[in-house]
Amino acid sequence: MAHQDKRILINNKTLRNRHKVVKSLLRPLALNFQKLVVSPYGRSTTEYIVVAKDNISKSDARYDEMRFRTIGELRAMYYERWFKIPQNREELFYLDRAYLHFYTIETSKSEEKEFALLHCDPNEPDNAAHAKYKQSLHLHIECSDSSCYPHCHIWPHAHIALNTGYLNHVLKDIDSLTQAVKEAIYMLKEEVLDPLSKHT
């Protein structure tokens, strides 16, 4: 994909304010919104990462190891990874990925297991396998019981696209994608997290 064809391009000013938008997006999920911190991660000059965390995260954790508490005794991870791209003498950034993961916690083993994942890879090459599903918002459903055929053999590897047929609209700009993420988060809260919290 040529530079000018990158999807979801934003300028430096918009990027520097992205953490505020992300924090607002995550409000429905955060167990304690006041303790939720969304901030830039790292000091790279070519890569910009926005990550969410609360006080359960270790201070030296990688961005993909940071977590925040959410409802239903789950933990969550959210980050966005942006890359700088020169264009017409302007400093722009394109969205490489936006990932939201939910984890169940096995207290006895102090282990976490992936439960459900919401991904967006807007600049997945058009000729890559499953590209039209991966470029838009898509779900992965995890399964830890390998004997549960066919569920555990299909769902974790399937890209369940939420906006199939509307890819150009969702990836039109950062505002359209943000709205789509917002709707997906509300859906996950109401259809997955809320029912789960009633059974824990």
GROMACS elastic network, one bead per residue, 0.5 to 0.9 nm:
[ bonds ]
;  ai    aj funct       b0    kb
    1     4     6  0.82249   500
    1     5     6  0.60681   500
    1     6     6  0.68014   500
    1   123     6  0.80681   500
    1   125     6  0.66386   500
    1   126     6  0.79210   500
    2     5     6  0.52081   500
    2     6     6  0.68405   500
    3     6     6  0.56500   500
    3    85     6  0.72407   500
    3    86     6  0.80975   500
    3    87     6  0.75709   500
    4     7     6  0.86267   500
    4    87     6  0.73298   500
    6     9     6  0.68553   500
    6    94     6  0.65798   500
    6    95     6  0.85274   500
    6   122     6  0.85071   500
    6   123     6  0.65195   500
    7    94     6  0.65794   500
    7    95     6  0.72433   500
    7    96     6  0.89727   500
    7   122     6  0.62844   500
    7   123     6  0.61779   500
    7   171     6  0.66567   500
    7   172     6  0.76320   500
    7   173     6  0.75754   500
    8    93     6  0.82135   500
    8    94     6  0.55487   500
    8    95     6  0.57908   500
    8    96     6  0.88729   500
    8   122     6  0.74456   500
    8   123     6  0.85363   500
    8   171     6  0.64228   500
    8   172     6  0.70806   500
    8   173     6  0.51978   500
    8   174     6  0.56072   500
    8   177     6  0.82392   500
    9    85     6  0.89833   500
    9    92     6  0.64102   500
    9    93     6  0.55414   500
    9    95     6  0.68875   500
    9   173     6  0.71972   500
    9   174     6  0.74075   500
   10    13     6  0.82074   500
   10    14     6  0.61829   500
   10    15     6  0.65414   500
   10    91     6  0.88727   500
   10    92     6  0.56406   500
   10    93     6  0.54421   500
   10    94     6  0.65184   500
   10    95     6  0.84772   500
   10   173     6  0.84089   500
   10   174     6  0.73891   500
   11    14     6  0.54951   500
   11    15     6  0.62597   500
   11    16     6  0.87926   500
   11    90     6  0.79854   500
   11    91     6  0.63756   500
   11    93     6  0.62185   500
   11    94     6  0.89365   500
   12    15     6  0.50511   500
   12    16     6  0.61568   500
   12    17     6  0.88032   500
   12    91     6  0.65239   500
   12    92     6  0.62495   500
   12    93     6  0.71792   500
   13    16     6  0.52252   500
   13    17     6  0.66023   500
   13    18     6  0.88044   500
   14    17     6  0.53234   500
   14    18     6  0.62241   500
   15    19     6  0.80022   500
   15    48     6  0.83780   500
   15    82     6  0.86748   500
   15    92     6  0.89513   500
   15    93     6  0.76751   500
   16    19     6  0.71905   500
   16    20     6  0.89077   500
   16    40     6  0.83456   500
   17    20     6  0.57591   500
   17    21     6  0.70938   500
   18    21     6  0.51965   500
   18    22     6  0.62189   500
   18    23     6  0.86801   500
   18    39     6  0.87120   500
   18    50     6  0.75299   500
   19    22     6  0.50439   500
   19    23     6  0.61156   500
   19    24     6  0.86752   500
   19    37     6  0.88815   500
   19    38     6  0.54565   500
   19    39     6  0.55173   500
   19    40     6  0.71959   500
   19    50     6  0.62117   500
   19    51     6  0.78586   500
   19    52     6  0.85304   500
   20    23     6  0.52307   500
   20    24     6  0.64202   500
   20    25     6  0.87347   500
   20    38     6  0.72932   500
   20    39     6  0.83554   500
   21    24     6  0.52543   500
   21    25     6  0.62656   500
   21    26     6  0.88696   500
   21   178     6  0.84279   500
   22    26     6  0.63129   500
   22    27     6  0.88308   500
   22    38     6  0.70552   500
   22    50     6  0.82114   500
   22    51     6  0.86521   500
   22    52     6  0.81479   500
   22    78     6  0.89249   500
   22    79     6  0.89137   500
   22   178     6  0.85907   500
   23    26     6  0.52491   500
   23    27     6  0.64414   500
   23    33     6  0.85558   500
   23    36     6  0.75468   500
   23    37     6  0.74262   500
   23    38     6  0.58049   500
   23    39     6  0.89173   500
   23    52     6  0.75424   500
   24    27     6  0.53146   500
   24    28     6  0.84521   500
   25    28     6  0.74023   500
   25    29     6  0.86024   500
   25   178     6  0.80338   500
   25   179     6  0.89611   500
   25   181     6  0.77463   500
   25   182     6  0.58329   500
   25   185     6  0.78192   500
   26    29     6  0.54108   500
   26    30     6  0.62866   500
   26    33     6  0.83936   500
   26    36     6  0.88113   500
   26    52     6  0.86434   500
   26    78     6  0.86335   500
   26   182     6  0.82077   500
   26   185     6  0.76923   500
   27    30     6  0.54550   500
   27    31     6  0.85512   500
   27    32     6  0.87302   500
   27    33     6  0.60989   500
   27    36     6  0.86574   500
   28    31     6  0.83470   500
   28    33     6  0.85710   500
   28    70     6  0.88146   500
   28   185     6  0.75670   500
   28   186     6  0.70084   500
   28   189     6  0.71722   500
   29    32     6  0.88466   500
   29    33     6  0.84060   500
   29    69     6  0.82090   500
   29    70     6  0.53502   500
   29    71     6  0.65955   500
   29    76     6  0.83756   500
   29   185     6  0.77135   500
   29   186     6  0.84905   500
   29   189     6  0.68167   500
   29   193     6  0.85601   500
   30    33     6  0.52171   500
   30    34     6  0.87794   500
   30    35     6  0.86106   500
   30    36     6  0.68963   500
   30    68     6  0.70318   500
   30    69     6  0.61231   500
   30    71     6  0.71024   500
   30    76     6  0.86060   500
   31    35     6  0.87383   500
   31    36     6  0.86042   500
   31    68     6  0.80515   500
   31    69     6  0.54843   500
   31    71     6  0.56344   500
   32    35     6  0.55840   500
   32    36     6  0.66165   500
   32    54     6  0.85822   500
   32    68     6  0.88805   500
   32    69     6  0.74407   500
   32    70     6  0.78909   500
   33    36     6  0.50754   500
   33    37     6  0.84634   500
   34    37     6  0.80892   500
   35    53     6  0.83467   500
   35    54     6  0.55936   500
   35    55     6  0.71315   500
   35    68     6  0.88269   500
   36    52     6  0.69108   500
   36    53     6  0.58212   500
   36    55     6  0.80673   500
   36    68     6  0.69591   500
   36    69     6  0.86508   500
   37    51     6  0.81880   500
   37    52     6  0.56691   500
   37    53     6  0.53260   500
   37    54     6  0.58009   500
   37    55     6  0.87287   500
   37    68     6  0.87715   500
   38    50     6  0.68197   500
   38    51     6  0.55331   500
   38    53     6  0.64531   500
   38    54     6  0.86452   500
   38    79     6  0.89985   500
   39    49     6  0.82917   500
   39    50     6  0.55530   500
   39    51     6  0.57262   500
   39    52     6  0.67393   500
   39    53     6  0.86480   500
   40    43     6  0.86485   500
   40    48     6  0.69505   500
   40    49     6  0.55133   500
   40    51     6  0.63010   500
   40    52     6  0.89914   500
   41    44     6  0.88289   500
   41    48     6  0.71840   500
   41    49     6  0.52991   500
   41    50     6  0.60729   500
   41    51     6  0.65772   500
   41    62     6  0.86610   500
   41    63     6  0.67812   500
   42    47     6  0.85700   500
   42    48     6  0.76128   500
   42    49     6  0.72623   500
   42    63     6  0.86307   500
   43    46     6  0.89717   500
   43    47     6  0.81658   500
   43    48     6  0.79512   500
   44    47     6  0.53668   500
   44    48     6  0.68262   500
   45    48     6  0.76197   500
   45    84     6  0.79484   500
   46    82     6  0.84528   500
   46    83     6  0.57643   500
   46    84     6  0.50304   500
   46    85     6  0.80421   500
   46    93     6  0.87989   500
   47    81     6  0.71069   500
   47    82     6  0.57269   500
   47    84     6  0.62066   500
   47    93     6  0.85162   500
   48    80     6  0.82044   500
   48    81     6  0.59418   500
   48    82     6  0.50064   500
   48    83     6  0.62320   500
   48    84     6  0.78206   500
   48    93     6  0.83418   500
   49    63     6  0.78552   500
   49    79     6  0.68457   500
   49    80     6  0.56027   500
   49    82     6  0.61329   500
   49    83     6  0.87086   500
   50    63     6  0.83709   500
   50    78     6  0.83600   500
   50    79     6  0.54451   500
   50    80     6  0.51702   500
   50    81     6  0.66321   500
   50    82     6  0.83706   500
   51    63     6  0.62288   500
   51    64     6  0.82101   500
   51    66     6  0.76133   500
   51    77     6  0.80556   500
   51    78     6  0.59478   500
   51    80     6  0.66046   500
   51    81     6  0.87301   500
   52    63     6  0.84268   500
   52    66     6  0.70284   500
   52    67     6  0.69827   500
   52    68     6  0.70035   500
   52    76     6  0.88620   500
   52    77     6  0.67533   500
   52    78     6  0.55525   500
   52    79     6  0.63920   500
   53    56     6  0.75858   500
   53    57     6  0.62891   500
   53    66     6  0.55804   500
   53    69     6  0.83499   500
   53    76     6  0.85491   500
   53    77     6  0.73900   500
   53    78     6  0.80647   500
   54    57     6  0.60943   500
   54    66     6  0.81099   500
   54    67     6  0.65974   500
   54    69     6  0.71940   500
   55    58     6  0.75759   500
   55    59     6  0.87664   500
   55    67     6  0.84705   500
   55    68     6  0.74621   500
   55    69     6  0.89114   500
   56    66     6  0.81352   500
   56    67     6  0.66306   500
   56    68     6  0.65548   500
   56    69     6  0.76499   500
   57    60     6  0.84108   500
   57    61     6  0.68600   500
   57    65     6  0.76586   500
   57    66     6  0.51982   500
   57    67     6  0.55933   500
   57    68     6  0.72584   500
   58    61     6  0.52454   500
   58    62     6  0.88891   500
   58    65     6  0.85419   500
   58    66     6  0.73044   500
   58    67     6  0.89626   500
   59    62     6  0.88674   500
   59    66     6  0.88209   500
   61    64     6  0.79081   500
   61    65     6  0.56279   500
   61    66     6  0.61055   500
   62    65     6  0.51141   500
   62    66     6  0.65751   500
   63    66     6  0.54903   500
   63    67     6  0.89195   500
   63    77     6  0.88359   500
   63    78     6  0.87816   500
   63    79     6  0.72051   500
   64    67     6  0.82481   500
   64    77     6  0.71276   500
   64    78     6  0.79474   500
   64    79     6  0.72968   500
   65    77     6  0.75876   500
   66    76     6  0.84547   500
   66    77     6  0.62211   500
   66    78     6  0.81441   500
   66    79     6  0.89813   500
   67    75     6  0.62228   500
   67    76     6  0.53850   500
   67    78     6  0.77214   500
   68    74     6  0.88486   500
   68    75     6  0.56429   500
   68    76     6  0.53442   500
   68    77     6  0.64881   500
   68    78     6  0.86672   500
   69    73     6  0.74214   500
   69    74     6  0.64291   500
   69    76     6  0.62867   500
   70    73     6  0.65436   500
   70    74     6  0.54823   500
   70    75     6  0.54229   500
   70    76     6  0.63655   500
   70   102     6  0.86076   500
   70   193     6  0.85658   500
   71    74     6  0.60589   500
   71    75     6  0.80111   500
   71   189     6  0.84506   500
   71   193     6  0.63700   500
   71   194     6  0.72959   500
   71   196     6  0.84965   500
   71   197     6  0.63699   500
   72    75     6  0.87358   500
   72   193     6  0.59107   500
   72   194     6  0.68869   500
   72   195     6  0.82174   500
   72   196     6  0.56497   500
   72   198     6  0.74220   500
   72   199     6  0.81571   500
   72   200     6  0.65148   500
   73   104     6  0.72858   500
   73   105     6  0.76390   500
   73   196     6  0.87615   500
   73   197     6  0.70726   500
   73   200     6  0.73386   500
   74   102     6  0.64889   500
   74   103     6  0.55375   500
   74   104     6  0.51050   500
   74   105     6  0.67174   500
   74   115     6  0.87904   500
   74   193     6  0.83830   500
   74   197     6  0.88928   500
   75   101     6  0.82614   500
   75   102     6  0.57193   500
   75   103     6  0.51083   500
   75   104     6  0.66439   500
   75   105     6  0.76135   500
   75   112     6  0.84756   500
   76   100     6  0.70131   500
   76   101     6  0.54333   500
   76   103     6  0.60887   500
   77    99     6  0.76420   500
   77   100     6  0.55074   500
   77   101     6  0.50519   500
   77   102     6  0.65814   500
   77   103     6  0.83273   500
   78    98     6  0.74441   500
   78    99     6  0.55692   500
   78   101     6  0.65751   500
   79    97     6  0.81540   500
   79    98     6  0.58673   500
   79    99     6  0.56257   500
   79   100     6  0.68814   500
   80    95     6  0.73195   500
   80    96     6  0.76445   500
   80    97     6  0.57375   500
   80    99     6  0.65199   500
   81    94     6  0.86164   500
   81    95     6  0.61565   500
   81    96     6  0.55450   500
   81    97     6  0.54659   500
   81    98     6  0.65881   500
   81    99     6  0.88576   500
   82    93     6  0.59124   500
   82    94     6  0.54244   500
   82    96     6  0.54168   500
   82    97     6  0.73113   500
   82    98     6  0.89978   500
   83    92     6  0.83272   500
   83    93     6  0.51915   500
   83    94     6  0.54796   500
   83    95     6  0.66620   500
   83    96     6  0.67515   500
   84    91     6  0.68955   500
   84    92     6  0.57479   500
   84    94     6  0.66006   500
   85    90     6  0.86372   500
   85    91     6  0.65886   500
   85    92     6  0.54479   500
   85    93     6  0.56107   500
   85    94     6  0.70683   500
   86    89     6  0.63912   500
   86    90     6  0.61561   500
   86    91     6  0.55696   500
   86    92     6  0.62782   500
   86    93     6  0.83415   500
   87    90     6  0.53704   500
   87    91     6  0.67268   500
   87    92     6  0.67903   500
   88    91     6  0.84515   500
   94   123     6  0.84274   500
   95    98     6  0.75061   500
   95   121     6  0.79132   500
   95   122     6  0.69439   500
   95   123     6  0.74135   500
   95   174     6  0.89620   500
   96   120     6  0.84508   500
   96   121     6  0.60824   500
   96   122     6  0.66111   500
   96   123     6  0.61113   500
   96   124     6  0.81362   500
   97   119     6  0.73663   500
   97   120     6  0.55846   500
   97   122     6  0.67510   500
   97   123     6  0.79576   500
   98   118     6  0.83055   500
   98   119     6  0.59847   500
   98   120     6  0.52271   500
   98   121     6  0.68176   500
   98   122     6  0.87207   500
   98   137     6  0.88994   500
   99   117     6  0.73726   500
   99   118     6  0.59407   500
   99   120     6  0.64489   500
   99   121     6  0.85610   500
  100   116     6  0.85439   500
  100   117     6  0.58003   500
  100   118     6  0.50201   500
  100   119     6  0.63548   500
  101   114     6  0.70310   500
  101   115     6  0.75204   500
  101   116     6  0.60519   500
  101   118     6  0.63091   500
  101   119     6  0.83018   500
  102   113     6  0.83792   500
  102   114     6  0.59789   500
  102   115     6  0.53936   500
  102   116     6  0.53623   500
  102   117     6  0.62861   500
  102   118     6  0.87129   500
  103   112     6  0.57973   500
  103   113     6  0.51823   500
  103   115     6  0.50723   500
  103   116     6  0.73284   500
  104   111     6  0.83677   500
  104   112     6  0.54859   500
  104   113     6  0.52739   500
  104   114     6  0.64930   500
  104   115     6  0.61573   500
  105   108     6  0.88664   500
  105   109     6  0.85620   500
  105   110     6  0.69367   500
  105   111     6  0.57960   500
  105   113     6  0.64946   500
  106   109     6  0.55751   500
  106   110     6  0.56288   500
  106   111     6  0.51717   500
  106   112     6  0.60735   500
  106   113     6  0.78643   500
  107   111     6  0.67941   500
  107   112     6  0.85291   500
  108   111     6  0.79385   500
  109   112     6  0.86394   500
  113   142     6  0.86887   500
  113   144     6  0.80860   500
  114   117     6  0.75970   500
  114   141     6  0.86778   500
  114   142     6  0.62646   500
  114   143     6  0.83758   500
  114   144     6  0.86962   500
  115   140     6  0.87159   500
  115   141     6  0.66197   500
  115   142     6  0.51845   500
  115   143     6  0.73689   500
  115   144     6  0.87838   500
  116   139     6  0.71633   500
  116   140     6  0.58394   500
  116   142     6  0.56928   500
  116   156     6  0.87322   500
  117   138     6  0.81709   500
  117   139     6  0.55544   500
  117   140     6  0.50172   500
  117   141     6  0.65772   500
  117   142     6  0.78567   500
  118   137     6  0.67569   500
  118   138     6  0.57198   500
  118   140     6  0.65841   500
  118   181     6  0.89778   500
  118   184     6  0.83707   500
  118   185     6  0.88158   500
  119   134     6  0.74877   500
  119   135     6  0.87074   500
  119   136     6  0.79703   500
  119   137     6  0.56314   500
  119   138     6  0.53757   500
  119   139     6  0.63422   500
  119   140     6  0.79054   500
  119   159     6  0.88650   500
  120   123     6  0.89629   500
  120   133     6  0.89923   500
  120   134     6  0.62535   500
  120   135     6  0.57996   500
  120   136     6  0.53987   500
  120   138     6  0.63938   500
  120   139     6  0.89865   500
  121   124     6  0.55920   500
  121   131     6  0.86462   500
  121   134     6  0.56550   500
  121   136     6  0.66621   500
  121   137     6  0.77493   500
  122   125     6  0.87457   500
  122   131     6  0.89154   500
  122   134     6  0.72753   500
  122   136     6  0.60839   500
  122   137     6  0.85025   500
  122   171     6  0.71679   500
  123   126     6  0.79946   500
  123   131     6  0.89123   500
  123   134     6  0.89962   500
  123   135     6  0.63443   500
  124   127     6  0.84299   500
  124   128     6  0.69357   500
  124   131     6  0.60350   500
  124   132     6  0.85641   500
  124   134     6  0.69790   500
  124   135     6  0.58241   500
  125   128     6  0.53406   500
  125   129     6  0.87734   500
  125   131     6  0.66470   500
  125   135     6  0.85920   500
  126   129     6  0.83682   500
  126   130     6  0.88569   500
  126   131     6  0.56478   500
  126   132     6  0.72132   500
  126   135     6  0.85697   500
  127   130     6  0.85518   500
  127   131     6  0.67618   500
  128   131     6  0.52692   500
  128   132     6  0.87288   500
  129   132     6  0.84286   500
  129   134     6  0.88636   500
  130   133     6  0.55067   500
  130   134     6  0.61220   500
  130   135     6  0.86048   500
  130   159     6  0.75318   500
  131   134     6  0.50052   500
  131   135     6  0.57947   500
  131   136     6  0.86649   500
  132   135     6  0.55862   500
  132   136     6  0.70048   500
  132   161     6  0.84135   500
  132   164     6  0.77060   500
  132   167     6  0.77774   500
  133   136     6  0.58418   500
  133   137     6  0.75631   500
  133   138     6  0.65989   500
  133   159     6  0.60670   500
  133   160     6  0.70295   500
  133   161     6  0.50986   500
  133   162     6  0.84204   500
  133   163     6  0.84508   500
  133   164     6  0.68119   500
  133   167     6  0.87761   500
  134   137     6  0.68940   500
  134   138     6  0.62922   500
  134   159     6  0.64676   500
  134   160     6  0.85433   500
  134   161     6  0.71701   500
  135   138     6  0.81571   500
  135   161     6  0.87892   500
  135   167     6  0.77693   500
  135   171     6  0.84699   500
  136   161     6  0.65595   500
  136   162     6  0.74268   500
  136   163     6  0.64948   500
  136   164     6  0.74038   500
  136   166     6  0.87000   500
  136   167     6  0.60377   500
  136   170     6  0.72434   500
  136   171     6  0.73206   500
  136   177     6  0.87183   500
  137   160     6  0.83181   500
  137   161     6  0.58338   500
  137   162     6  0.57304   500
  137   163     6  0.65892   500
  137   164     6  0.86798   500
  137   167     6  0.89511   500
  137   170     6  0.86712   500
  137   177     6  0.86379   500
  137   180     6  0.78336   500
  137   181     6  0.74754   500
  137   184     6  0.82557   500
  138   159     6  0.56091   500
  138   162     6  0.55253   500
  138   163     6  0.79244   500
  139   156     6  0.89765   500
  139   158     6  0.79171   500
  139   159     6  0.58503   500
  139   161     6  0.64764   500
  139   162     6  0.74549   500
  140   155     6  0.64760   500
  140   156     6  0.53440   500
  140   157     6  0.68511   500
  140   158     6  0.62269   500
  140   159     6  0.59355   500
  140   160     6  0.65593   500
  141   152     6  0.88674   500
  141   155     6  0.53033   500
  141   156     6  0.50873   500
  141   157     6  0.81675   500
  141   158     6  0.79279   500
  141   159     6  0.89317   500
  141   160     6  0.86977   500
  142   152     6  0.72836   500
  142   155     6  0.65294   500
  142   157     6  0.85531   500
  143   146     6  0.73353   500
  143   148     6  0.82797   500
  143   151     6  0.71791   500
  143   153     6  0.83601   500
  143   155     6  0.74303   500
  143   156     6  0.66589   500
  144   147     6  0.88981   500
  144   148     6  0.86549   500
  144   152     6  0.70003   500
  145   148     6  0.56097   500
  145   149     6  0.88007   500
  145   151     6  0.89206   500
  145   152     6  0.66064   500
  146   149     6  0.71931   500
  146   151     6  0.85273   500
  146   152     6  0.56484   500
  146   153     6  0.73827   500
  147   150     6  0.84792   500
  147   151     6  0.89760   500
  147   152     6  0.75538   500
  148   151     6  0.58671   500
  148   152     6  0.57977   500
  148   153     6  0.80369   500
  149   152     6  0.60222   500
  149   153     6  0.64036   500
  149   154     6  0.84968   500
  150   153     6  0.53232   500
  150   154     6  0.62087   500
  150   155     6  0.84433   500
  151   154     6  0.54358   500
  151   155     6  0.58089   500
  151   156     6  0.83312   500
  152   155     6  0.60240   500
  152   156     6  0.66221   500
  152   157     6  0.88498   500
  153   156     6  0.70673   500
  153   157     6  0.75199   500
  154   157     6  0.56897   500
  154   158     6  0.60931   500
  155   158     6  0.50839   500
  155   159     6  0.81165   500
  155   160     6  0.86155   500
  156   159     6  0.82090   500
  160   164     6  0.89293   500
  161   164     6  0.55818   500
  162   184     6  0.79891   500
  163   166     6  0.54100   500
  163   167     6  0.62559   500
  163   170     6  0.74118   500
  163   180     6  0.83504   500
  164   167     6  0.61149   500
  165   168     6  0.82321   500
  166   169     6  0.54311   500
  166   170     6  0.62976   500
  166   171     6  0.86705   500
  167   170     6  0.52270   500
  167   171     6  0.60224   500
  167   172     6  0.82398   500
  168   171     6  0.52813   500
  168   172     6  0.57014   500
  169   172     6  0.50737   500
  169   173     6  0.82596   500
  169   176     6  0.70085   500
  169   177     6  0.84743   500
  170   173     6  0.74235   500
  170   174     6  0.86589   500
  170   175     6  0.87502   500
  170   176     6  0.52162   500
  170   177     6  0.51550   500
  170   178     6  0.86488   500
  170   179     6  0.83539   500
  170   180     6  0.66409   500
  171   174     6  0.72681   500
  171   175     6  0.89003   500
  171   176     6  0.65055   500
  171   177     6  0.57683   500
  172   175     6  0.81650   500
  172   176     6  0.62467   500
  172   177     6  0.75127   500
  173   176     6  0.54955   500
  173   177     6  0.64680   500
  173   178     6  0.86883   500
  174   177     6  0.51476   500
  174   178     6  0.59400   500
  174   179     6  0.85573   500
  175   178     6  0.50529   500
  175   179     6  0.62001   500
  175   180     6  0.86558   500
  176   179     6  0.52300   500
  176   180     6  0.63199   500
  176   181     6  0.87519   500
  177   180     6  0.50060   500
  177   181     6  0.61691   500
  177   182     6  0.85362   500
  178   181     6  0.50784   500
  178   182     6  0.61177   500
  178   183     6  0.86983   500
  179   183     6  0.62754   500
  179   184     6  0.86224   500
  180   183     6  0.51765   500
  180   184     6  0.61758   500
  180   185     6  0.86166   500
  181   184     6  0.50008   500
  181   185     6  0.60734   500
  181   186     6  0.86496   500
  182   185     6  0.51767   500
  182   186     6  0.63700   500
  182   187     6  0.86968   500
  183   186     6  0.52104   500
  183   187     6  0.62192   500
  183   188     6  0.87248   500
  184   187     6  0.50216   500
  184   188     6  0.61909   500
  184   189     6  0.85836   500
  185   188     6  0.51334   500
  185   189     6  0.61248   500
  185   190     6  0.86289   500
  186   189     6  0.50583   500
  186   190     6  0.61147   500
  186   191     6  0.83493   500
  187   190     6  0.52849   500
  187   191     6  0.57300   500
  187   192     6  0.77531   500
  188   191     6  0.52974   500
  188   192     6  0.51598   500
  188   193     6  0.63433   500
  188   194     6  0.84572   500
  189   192     6  0.56659   500
  189   194     6  0.57756   500
  189   195     6  0.85972   500
  190   193     6  0.62990   500
  190   194     6  0.53511   500
  190   195     6  0.73322   500
  191   194     6  0.65824   500
  191   195     6  0.66321   500
  191   196     6  0.87775   500
  192   195     6  0.57045   500
  192   196     6  0.60819   500
  192   197     6  0.87002   500
  193   196     6  0.50172   500
  193   197     6  0.60634   500
  193   198     6  0.88253   500
  194   197     6  0.51830   500
  194   198     6  0.66895   500
  195   198     6  0.53519   500
  195   199     6  0.69808   500
  196   199     6  0.53806   500
  196   200     6  0.66372   500
  197   200     6  0.53612   500
